[in-house]
């Protein structure tokens, strides 16, 4: 037959085990929740950084295109200077 003391001892043991498990699991679950929140925030931050990098990349490409245009114009001016120098040399030679 079932003895009241045996049932009480078993129920006490089971309650102790449940209490220990909840005592140990609650902080672990709390830490997992904090870690999950932090990872979500970090993911959002990384997404924002990626958008900034893409924007910066398009700016750099535009700057490089503009620099190429400046180089082309400088080359054109250099050629014009060479032509003018040749004309000036010719004029000085005629003047002698």
PyMOL commands that set and color helices and strands:
alter all, ss='L'
color gray80, all
select helices_A, chain A and resi 4-95
alter helices_A, ss='H'
color red, helices_A
deselect
rebuild
show_as cartoon
